[in-house]
Amino acid sequence: MKEPKKRDVFELAGNIFFCVILGIMILTAVLFFLLFLLGIQVYRAGGEMSPDIEENSLVLVVKTDPVSIDEGSRITYVIDESGNLKTGEVIEKNNAKHRFTVSSYQTDNEEILFENTIGTAVYAVPILGSVYDFIVSPDNRAAVIILAFALILSSVVYEIIVKKRKNGNN
């Protein structure tokens, strides 16, 4: 039986590595596109709901009519004019005043206007919030595009080099 050459093993490992990275990039893009089509928004959670929702988790938020939100629901809402967001649990709902009383582990109860509600937090994925923030930050956009392009380009260059070596050896 013929022993595999070191070059063949490295070629296989390189192909697997690039395919996995490219697959992750494509899967991520498709996932965020599907979330967008379904009307689900994504945000990074702060520490306000820890330990229920870990800090830096990726929180999936479904736009919900504030009137249909019940006590005990987790909602994401705007807390100031600069658009900062927070997630908390509704402990009281006042339809007459169009307000929620919201509780989180980090702050006392807060009064939130219905109009400041983004929606209901339906799911949280730990750690991915930091990755998401890095990817979508305007400051990092050029770096992310260059990194994606470099990964694809390096895969193509690697394939060209491997094919030239194989053709040169035959």
C-alpha positions in Angstrom: 0.0 0.0 0.0 1.2 3.4 -1.0 2.1 5.8 1.9 0.4 9.3 1.6 3.0 12.0 1.0 3.3 14.9 3.4 2.3 17.3 0.7 -1.0 15.4 0.1 -1.8 15.5 3.8 -1.2 19.3 4.0 -3.2 19.8 0.8 -6.1 17.9 2.3 -5.8 19.8 5.6 -5.7 23.1 3.8 -8.7 22.2 1.7 -10.7 21.2 4.7 -9.7 24.4 6.6 -10.7 26.7 3.8 -13.9 24.9 3.1 -14.9 25.1 6.8 -14.1 28.8 7.0 -16.0 29.6 3.7 -18.9 27.4 4.9 -19.1 29.3 8.2 -19.1 32.6 6.3 -21.8 31.5 3.9 -23.9 30.0 6.7 -23.7 33.1 8.8 -24.7 35.3 5.9 -27.7 33.1 5.0 -28.8 32.9 8.6 -28.8 36.7 9.1 -30.6 37.1 5.8 -33.3 34.6 6.9 -33.6 36.4 10.2 -34.0 39.7 8.4 -36.7 38.1 6.1 -38.6 36.8 9.2 -38.5 40.2 10.8 -36.3 39.1 13.6 -33.8 41.6 14.8 -30.5 40.8 16.6 -28.7 42.7 19.3 -25.9 42.1 21.8 -27.0 41.8 25.4 -25.3 43.7 28.1 -25.1 42.3 31.6 -28.6 43.5 32.7 -30.2 40.0 32.4 -27.4 38.0 33.7 -27.5 35.1 34.7 -30.7 34.4 32.6 -29.1 36.0 29.5 -25.3 36.0 29.6 -23.5 39.3 28.9 -22.4 39.5 25.2 -25.0 37.1 24.1 -26.6 37.5 20.7 -30.3 38.2 21.5 -33.0 37.5 18.9 -35.9 40.0 19.2 -39.2 39.6 17.5 -41.1 42.9 16.9 -44.2 42.7 19.0 -47.1 45.0 19.5 -46.7 46.4 23.1 -50.4 45.8 23.8 -49.9 42.1 23.3 -46.9 41.8 25.7 -47.8 40.2 29.0 -46.2 40.3 32.4 -43.3 38.0 32.7 -42.2 38.5 29.1 -38.6 39.6 28.3 -38.6 42.7 26.2 -35.8 44.7 24.5 -36.3 48.5 24.7 -34.6 51.8 24.0 -33.3 53.5 27.2 -32.0 56.9 25.9 -31.9 59.3 23.0 -28.7 57.8 21.6 -30.5 54.5 20.9 -28.9 52.3 23.6 -30.9 49.2 24.2 -31.6 47.0 27.2 -33.4 43.8 27.8 -35.5 43.2 30.9 -38.5 41.3 32.3 -42.0 43.0 32.4 -43.2 42.8 36.0 -46.2 45.2 35.5 -48.1 46.5 32.6 -50.3 49.6 32.6 -52.4 49.9 29.5 -54.0 53.2 30.6 -50.6 55.0 30.8 -49.0 52.9 28.0 -46.1 51.9 30.3 -44.3 48.8 31.4 -42.5 48.4 34.7 -39.4 46.4 33.8 -36.9 44.7 36.1 -33.4 43.5 35.4 -30.7 42.0 37.6 -28.5 45.1 37.3 -31.0 47.9 37.9 -34.1 48.8 40.0 -37.5 48.7 38.3 -37.8 51.1 35.4 -40.8 52.6 33.8 -40.8 52.1 30.0 -43.1 53.7 27.5 -44.8 51.3 25.0 -43.3 53.4 22.2 -39.8 52.6 23.4 -40.3 48.8 23.1 -38.4 47.1 20.3 -40.0 43.7 20.8 -39.9 40.4 22.7 -36.5 38.7 23.3 -37.1 35.1 22.2 -33.7 33.5 22.2 -30.1 34.2 23.2 -26.9 32.7 21.9 -24.0 33.1 24.3 -20.7 34.8 23.2 -21.9 35.5 19.7 -23.0 39.1 20.6 -19.4 40.2 20.7 -18.7 38.6 17.3 -21.8 40.2 15.9 -20.9 43.6 17.2 -17.4 43.3 15.7 -18.8 42.3 12.3 -21.5 45.0 12.0 -19.5 47.9 13.5 -18.9 50.6 10.9 -15.3 51.0 12.3 -14.6 47.3 11.5 -16.5 47.0 8.2 -13.4 47.4 6.0 -11.4 44.9 8.1 -14.2 42.3 7.8 -14.5 42.7 4.1 -10.7 42.5 3.6 -10.6 39.4 5.9 -13.3 37.7 3.9 -11.7 38.6 0.6 -8.3 37.5 1.9 -9.6 34.1 2.9 -11.3 33.5 -0.4 -8.2 34.8 -2.4 -5.8 32.7 -0.3 -7.9 29.6 -1.1 -7.8 30.3 -4.8 -4.1 31.0 -4.7 -3.5 27.8 -2.7 -5.4 25.8 -5.3 -3.4 27.3 -8.2 -0.1 26.5 -6.5 -1.2 22.9 -5.8 -2.3 22.3 -9.4 0.9 23.8 -10.7 2.9 21.4 -8.5 0.9 18.4 -9.5 1.3 19.3 -13.2 5.0 19.9 -12.7 5.5 16.5 -11.1 3.6 14.5 -13.7 
